Amino acid sequence: MNIGILLLIIVGGAAGGLSTLYLLVSFVGTLGYKIYRKVKFGASLYD
């Protein structure tokens, strides 16, 4: 297999994996922050 194509596959796979990981972490973080505000301050979860 060509080394250029293999490098593109690795870089593309890493970019996809990192963006997926970022979305997962930000979703969990946002949800946790909203629950924390709900418990501590009584704020709405929809704000």
N, C-alpha and C positions, 0 to 999 in steps of 0.2 A: 504494500500500500504506500502511496506517496506520502512523504513526511509532511508536506504542506496541508494536505487534506486531513491527516491525522491531527495536526496542530489545530486546525479549524474546528474539528469535532470536539477536541478537549476544551478549547476556549469557549465554544458555544454551549457545551454542556455545563461548564462552570458558571457561565453567565446566567443560564436558566436556573440552575440550582441555587445560586446566591439570591437571585430576585425572588424566587419562591420562598426561601428562608426569610428574607426581609419582610415579605408580605405576611407570613405566618407570625413572626415576632411582633410586628406592628399591630396586627389584629388582636393578638392576645394582650399586648400592652394597653391598647386603647380600651378594650373590654374591662381589664382589671382596673384601669383608672376611673372608668365610669362607675363601676361597682363600688370602688373606694369612696368616690364623691357621694354616691347614694347613701352609703352607710354612715359616713362621717357628717355630711351636711344636709342630707335629705334632698339632694338635687335630683332632677328628673334624669332618667337614662337616655332620653331623646334629645337633650340639649347638646 
